[in-house]
Amino acid sequence: MTSTSDHPAPNENGPVNVADGAFRAVATFDVSDEALWRRWRALERDGIATAFQSATVTRPLLCDLAPAFGARPFVVEIFAADGRHVLSLGLARTRARLARHIGFPDFGLIDHNAPVWHRDLDLSAGRAEALRRAILAALPGHDALLLGKMPKTVEGRPNPLVDWPGVTDMNIVTMVYDPAARPPAELPAMKESGRKRRKLDREGGAIRRVDDPARALDLLDFAFALRAAKAGRDGRHETLERPDVRDFYRSVVAGGLAGGTAVVWEVVLGERTIAMVHGLARAGHFHGTLMASDDDDGLQPYSPGMIAVAATLEDHAATRGGPFDLGPGEHPYKRRFGGEPSPLYEYGRAATPFGLAAIADRAARRATRAHLRRHPEFRARLYRLLGRG
């Protein structure tokens, strides 16, 4: 059933829970509810969020992609004692054999997971624990709560979920370049790409930002085809081969291009597209989300992928000036672009004995990643073997 008001209807949308009188939590399972998204957008506009938690990204993620992956999406909304809407959190419940898991519905496509929250959210004097209890009490039945890929801060503010008891470093990082710490001109990759860009210019090529939605969608198709072909040659399957995942990217670009949330660049040589970059932007921060380049041997002198990233980074430093996130993984090329590791965090809680296996699996994966980080030379060889260097 859909609520048409701008305030949740508890009897229709899910349980209402109060923790210490500080917060009221409402779980809404009708994620197509327009009132839900009006509240989300108002909070996003005036509050704290990463670009991944913009409604442009989160709405198709919850409404379309989560059900396609067999997940049941829902949103937990938190209201202060005075009735103000102070936080929204998009989650999904999935099933793994006998166990029911709740977590962020990122499906390998979202680099940062966090709530959207009000700038004036007060978590002092025990309110942080009250918030935690309110969120947990609003969750539907589950065996394990598994939250991951959480940044420590968002827009310089502490992530309200990362200080929960039991949160730990995932041993996964995103590589972030800070233009304020080092000018783009000093980066090794920028110096190298400058020579290649001049060669491209001399030979009739160009690098440009794409503002036309139809052209941006064509470039997504270009990326999908290249990535699928490479995956086929490598004998592996890629999530981008799924039609519903491709539709998700199309929805994000179509909905976010005009407002600047979605950013698309292309590299052309004559009439031929040879590379593209897609990213998300918010509050001065840029996240690279999809890059594809033609690996034809004749194009190697231009390094299309490198110069596409370089052009995007240079424009970002000049126009937004905040952190430039090159995405997860300590790949060598990201260091050449000035990327420094920024850790991500996770939280696991078994609600029943069926959830204990998922908690143990997470601990084992965390230990494996820690081993790889302690042995960077082995990790680099592994990346090269996997074609991710």
C-alpha positions as CSV (number, residue, x, y, z in Angstrom):
1,M,0.0,0.0,0.0
2,T,1.3,3.5,-0.8
3,S,1.3,6.4,1.6
4,T,0.4,9.7,-0.1
5,S,1.2,12.0,2.8
6,D,4.6,13.5,3.5
7,H,4.7,11.7,6.9
8,P,5.0,8.0,7.2
9,A,1.8,6.0,7.8
10,P,3.1,3.4,10.4
11,N,0.2,1.0,9.9
12,E,0.9,0.8,6.2
13,N,4.6,1.1,5.9
14,G,6.1,-0.9,8.7
15,P,7.0,-1.0,12.4
16,V,7.5,2.2,14.5
17,N,10.0,2.0,17.3
18,V,11.1,4.5,19.9
19,A,14.5,4.3,21.6
20,D,15.0,6.2,24.8
21,G,12.4,8.8,23.6
22,A,15.1,10.4,21.4
23,F,14.2,8.9,18.0
24,R,11.3,7.3,16.1
25,A,12.2,4.8,13.4
26,V,9.9,3.8,10.5
27,A,10.7,1.0,8.0
28,T,9.0,1.6,4.7
29,F,8.8,-1.4,2.3
30,D,6.9,0.4,-0.4
31,V,9.9,1.9,-2.0
32,S,7.9,3.3,-4.9
33,D,6.1,5.7,-2.5
34,E,6.5,9.2,-3.9
35,A,6.2,10.7,-0.4
36,L,9.2,8.6,0.7
37,W,11.3,10.1,-2.1
38,R,10.1,13.7,-1.5
39,R,11.4,13.3,2.1
40,W,14.7,11.7,0.8
41,R,15.3,14.5,-1.7
42,A,14.6,17.2,0.9
43,L,17.1,15.6,3.3
44,E,19.6,15.1,0.6
45,R,19.3,18.7,-0.5
46,D,19.9,20.2,2.9
47,G,21.9,17.4,4.6
48,I,24.9,15.1,4.3
49,A,25.3,12.4,1.7
50,T,27.7,10.9,-0.7
51,A,26.8,11.0,-4.4
52,F,26.0,7.3,-4.2
53,Q,23.2,8.1,-1.7
54,S,21.6,10.7,-4.0
55,A,18.0,9.9,-5.0
56,T,19.3,9.8,-8.6
57,V,21.3,6.6,-7.7
58,T,19.4,5.2,-4.7
59,R,15.9,5.2,-6.2
60,P,16.6,3.0,-9.2
61,L,18.9,0.9,-7.0
62,L,16.1,0.1,-4.5
63,C,13.1,0.2,-6.9
64,D,14.5,-1.6,-9.9
65,L,17.8,-3.3,-9.3
66,A,17.3,-4.8,-5.8
67,P,14.2,-6.8,-6.9
68,A,16.0,-7.9,-10.0
69,F,18.7,-9.4,-7.8
70,G,16.0,-11.2,-5.6
71,A,16.4,-8.7,-2.7
72,R,13.6,-7.0,-0.7
73,P,14.4,-3.3,-0.5
74,F,13.2,-1.0,2.3
75,V,14.1,2.4,3.8
76,V,14.5,3.1,7.5
77,E,13.6,6.7,8.3
78,I,14.6,8.3,11.6
79,F,12.6,11.2,13.1
80,A,13.7,13.2,16.1
81,A,11.5,13.7,19.2
82,D,10.3,17.0,17.8
83,G,9.2,15.3,14.6
84,R,12.0,16.4,12.3
85,H,13.2,13.9,9.7
86,V,16.9,13.5,10.5
87,L,18.1,10.4,8.7
88,S,17.2,7.9,5.9
89,L,18.9,4.6,5.3
90,G,18.3,2.4,2.2
91,L,18.7,-1.3,2.9
92,A,17.7,-4.7,1.4
93,R,17.0,-8.2,2.7
94,T,18.5,-11.1,0.8
95,R,18.5,-14.9,1.4
96,A,21.6,-17.1,1.5
97,R,20.5,-20.7,1.8
98,L,18.7,-20.8,5.1
99,A,19.9,-17.4,6.4
100,R,18.3,-14.0,5.8
101,H,20.8,-11.1,5.5
102,I,20.2,-7.4,5.7
103,G,22.7,-5.0,4.2
104,F,23.3,-2.2,1.7
105,P,22.0,-3.2,-1.8
106,D,25.2,-2.3,-3.6
107,F,25.6,-5.4,-5.8
108,G,29.2,-4.5,-6.5
109,L,28.2,-1.2,-8.1
110,I,28.3,1.2,-5.1
111,D,31.7,2.3,-3.7
112,H,30.5,4.1,-0.6
113,N,27.5,3.1,1.6
114,A,26.1,5.5,4.2
115,P,22.8,7.0,5.3
116,V,21.6,10.5,4.3
117,W,21.3,12.7,7.4
118,H,20.4,16.2,8.6
119,R,23.4,18.5,9.2
120,D,22.1,19.3,12.6
121,L,21.6,15.7,13.7
122,D,22.6,15.6,17.4
123,L,24.3,12.4,18.5
124,S,25.6,13.7,21.8
125,A,24.7,12.5,25.4
126,G,23.8,9.0,24.5
127,R,21.8,9.8,21.3
128,A,24.3,7.8,19.1
129,E,23.3,4.7,21.0
130,A,19.6,5.6,20.9
131,L,19.9,6.0,17.1
132,R,21.6,2.6,16.8
133,R,18.9,0.9,18.8
134,A,16.1,2.7,16.9
135,I,17.5,1.5,13.5
136,L,18.0,-2.1,14.8
137,A,14.5,-2.2,16.2
138,A,13.0,-1.1,12.9
139,L,14.6,-3.9,10.8
140,P,12.4,-6.7,9.6
141,G,13.2,-10.3,10.6
142,H,16.8,-11.4,9.7
143,D,19.6,-13.7,10.8
144,A,22.5,-11.3,10.1
145,L,23.0,-7.6,9.6
146,L,25.9,-7.1,7.3
147,L,26.9,-3.4,6.5
148,G,30.0,-2.7,4.5
149,K,31.9,-0.2,2.4
150,M,31.2,2.5,4.9
151,P,33.4,5.6,4.8
152,K,34.6,7.1,8.1
153,T,33.3,10.5,7.2
154,V,31.0,12.1,4.6
155,E,31.5,15.8,3.6
156,G,33.9,16.0,6.5
157,R,31.2,14.8,9.0
158,P,31.4,11.6,11.0
159,N,29.3,8.8,9.5
160,P,26.7,8.0,12.1
161,L,27.0,4.3,11.5
162,V,30.8,3.9,11.7
163,D,31.1,4.5,15.5
164,W,28.8,1.6,16.3
165,P,30.3,-1.0,18.7
166,G,31.9,-3.7,16.6
167,V,32.6,-1.7,13.4
168,T,35.9,-2.7,12.0
169,D,38.3,-1.8,9.1
170,M,37.4,-3.9,6.0
171,N,40.9,-3.9,4.7
172,I,39.4,-2.4,1.6
173,V,40.3,1.1,0.5
174,T,39.3,3.6,-2.1
175,M,42.1,5.6,-3.7
176,V,41.5,9.3,-3.2
177,Y,43.4,12.2,-4.8
178,D,43.2,15.5,-2.9
179,P,43.9,18.5,-5.2
180,A,44.5,20.7,-2.2
181,A,47.5,18.5,-1.1
182,R,49.2,18.3,-4.5
183,P,48.5,20.2,-7.7
184,P,47.5,18.1,-10.7
185,A,50.5,19.2,-12.7
186,E,52.8,17.5,-10.3
187,L,51.2,14.1,-10.7
188,P,53.3,11.6,-12.7
189,A,50.3,10.4,-14.7
190,M,49.3,13.9,-15.6
191,K,52.7,14.7,-17.0
192,E,52.7,11.6,-19.1
193,S,49.1,12.1,-20.2
194,G,49.9,15.6,-21.3
195,R,52.3,14.4,-24.0
196,K,49.7,11.9,-25.2
197,R,46.9,14.4,-25.3
198,R,49.0,16.8,-27.4
199,K,49.6,13.9,-29.8
200,L,45.9,13.2,-29.9
201,D,45.1,16.9,-30.6
202,R,47.7,17.0,-33.5
203,E,46.1,13.9,-35.1
204,G,42.5,15.1,-35.1
205,G,41.4,13.8,-31.7
206,A,39.5,15.5,-28.9
207,I,38.5,15.0,-25.2
208,R,35.2,16.5,-24.2
209,R,32.6,16.5,-21.4
210,V,29.3,15.2,-22.6
211,D,26.1,17.1,-21.7
212,D,23.7,15.6,-24.3
213,P,21.7,12.8,-22.7
214,A,21.4,10.8,-25.9
215,R,25.2,10.9,-26.5
216,A,25.9,10.0,-22.9
217,L,23.6,6.9,-23.3
218,D,25.5,6.0,-26.5
219,L,28.7,6.1,-24.6
220,L,27.3,3.8,-21.9
221,D,26.6,1.3,-24.7
222,F,30.1,1.7,-26.0
223,A,31.4,0.9,-22.5
224,F,29.1,-2.1,-22.1
225,A,30.3,-3.6,-25.3
226,L,34.0,-3.1,-24.6
227,R,33.7,-4.5,-21.1
228,A,31.7,-7.5,-22.2
229,A,34.2,-8.2,-25.0
230,K,37.2,-8.0,-22.6
231,A,35.4,-10.2,-20.0
232,G,34.7,-12.8,-22.8
233,R,38.4,-12.8,-23.8
234,D,39.4,-13.3,-20.2
235,G,36.9,-16.1,-19.7
236,R,35.0,-14.4,-16.9
237,H,31.5,-13.0,-16.4
238,E,30.9,-9.3,-15.6
239,T,27.9,-7.8,-13.8
240,L,27.7,-5.2,-16.5
241,E,26.5,-8.0,-18.9
242,R,23.1,-8.1,-17.1
243,P,20.4,-6.0,-18.8
244,D,19.0,-4.8,-15.5
245,V,22.5,-3.5,-14.4
246,R,22.8,-1.7,-17.8
247,D,19.4,-0.1,-17.3
248,F,20.5,1.0,-13.8
249,Y,23.4,2.9,-15.3
250,R,21.2,4.4,-18.0
251,S,18.7,5.6,-15.3
252,V,21.5,7.2,-13.3
253,V,22.9,9.1,-16.3
254,A,19.5,10.1,-17.7
255,G,18.4,11.4,-14.3
256,G,21.7,12.9,-13.1
257,L,23.3,14.5,-16.2
258,A,21.4,17.8,-16.2
259,G,21.9,18.4,-12.5
260,G,25.6,17.5,-12.4
261,T,25.3,14.3,-10.3
262,A,26.2,12.2,-13.3
263,V,29.4,13.2,-15.2
264,V,30.4,11.7,-18.6
265,W,33.5,12.4,-20.7
266,E,34.6,10.9,-24.0
267,V,37.8,10.7,-26.0
268,V,37.5,10.6,-29.8
269,L,40.0,10.2,-32.7
270,G,38.4,11.6,-35.8
271,E,34.9,10.1,-35.7
272,R,35.9,7.1,-33.6
273,T,35.2,6.9,-29.9
274,I,38.2,5.4,-28.1
275,A,37.5,5.9,-24.4
276,M,34.9,7.2,-21.9
277,V,34.6,7.9,-18.2
278,H,31.4,8.0,-16.1
279,G,31.4,9.4,-12.5
280,L,29.2,10.9,-9.8
281,A,29.7,14.3,-8.2
282,R,28.3,15.9,-5.1
283,A,29.5,18.6,-2.7
284,G,32.8,19.1,-4.4
285,H,33.6,15.3,-4.4
286,F,34.0,13.2,-7.5
287,H,33.7,9.4,-7.7
288,G,34.8,7.5,-10.8
289,T,32.3,4.7,-11.4
290,L,32.8,3.4,-14.9
291,M,35.7,3.6,-17.4
292,A,36.2,1.9,-20.7
293,S,38.8,2.3,-23.4
294,D,39.4,0.6,-26.8
295,D,42.5,-1.6,-26.4
296,D,43.3,-1.8,-30.1
297,D,47.1,-2.0,-30.5
298,G,47.0,1.0,-32.8
299,L,45.7,3.2,-30.0
300,Q,48.4,2.4,-27.5
301,P,50.4,5.6,-28.3
302,Y,47.4,7.7,-27.0
303,S,46.7,5.6,-23.9
304,P,43.0,6.5,-24.2
305,G,42.0,5.4,-20.7
306,M,44.7,7.4,-19.1
307,I,44.0,10.6,-20.9
308,A,40.2,10.2,-20.3
309,V,40.9,10.0,-16.5
310,A,43.4,12.8,-16.7
311,A,41.0,15.2,-18.4
312,T,38.2,14.3,-15.9
313,L,40.6,14.9,-13.0
314,E,41.9,18.2,-14.4
315,D,38.4,19.5,-14.9
316,H,37.4,18.4,-11.4
317,A,40.3,20.1,-9.8
318,A,39.6,23.3,-11.6
319,T,35.8,23.4,-11.1
320,R,35.0,21.5,-7.9
321,G,38.3,21.2,-6.1
322,G,37.4,18.5,-3.6
323,P,38.6,14.9,-3.3
324,F,38.8,12.9,-6.5
325,D,37.9,9.2,-5.7
326,L,39.5,6.8,-8.2
327,G,37.5,3.9,-6.7
328,P,38.3,0.7,-4.7
329,G,41.6,-1.2,-4.9
330,E,45.3,-0.1,-4.6
331,H,46.1,-0.4,-8.3
332,P,49.4,1.1,-9.4
333,Y,47.8,3.4,-11.9
334,K,45.7,5.1,-9.2
335,R,48.9,6.0,-7.3
336,R,50.2,7.6,-10.4
337,F,47.1,9.8,-10.3
338,G,47.9,10.8,-6.8
339,G,45.5,8.4,-5.1
340,E,46.0,7.7,-1.4
341,P,44.3,4.9,0.5
342,S,41.0,5.8,2.3
343,P,39.7,2.9,4.4
344,L,36.2,1.6,4.3
345,Y,34.5,0.0,7.3
346,E,32.0,-2.8,8.0
347,Y,29.6,-3.9,10.7
348,G,28.4,-7.4,11.3
349,R,25.8,-8.6,13.8
350,A,24.3,-12.1,14.1
351,A,20.6,-11.9,15.2
352,T,20.2,-15.7,15.2
353,P,22.5,-18.7,15.1
354,F,21.8,-18.9,11.3
355,G,23.7,-15.6,11.0
356,L,26.9,-16.8,12.6
357,A,28.2,-18.4,9.4
358,A,28.0,-15.0,7.5
359,I,29.9,-13.3,10.4
360,A,32.7,-15.9,10.3
361,D,32.9,-15.7,6.5
362,R,33.3,-11.9,6.7
363,A,36.1,-12.3,9.3
364,A,37.9,-14.8,7.0
365,R,37.7,-12.4,4.0
366,R,38.9,-9.5,6.1
367,A,42.0,-11.6,7.2
368,T,42.7,-12.5,3.5
369,R,42.6,-8.9,2.5
370,A,44.8,-7.9,5.4
371,H,47.4,-10.5,4.2
372,L,47.3,-9.1,0.7
373,R,47.8,-5.5,2.0
374,R,50.8,-6.7,4.0
375,H,52.4,-8.1,0.9
376,P,52.0,-5.5,-1.8
377,E,54.4,-7.1,-4.3
378,F,52.3,-10.3,-4.3
379,R,49.1,-8.3,-4.6
380,A,50.5,-6.3,-7.6
381,R,51.4,-9.6,-9.3
382,L,47.9,-10.9,-8.6
383,Y,46.4,-7.7,-10.0
384,R,48.5,-8.1,-13.2
385,L,47.4,-11.7,-13.5
386,L,43.8,-10.7,-13.2
387,G,44.2,-7.8,-15.6
388,R,43.5,-5.2,-13.0
389,G,46.9,-3.5,-12.7
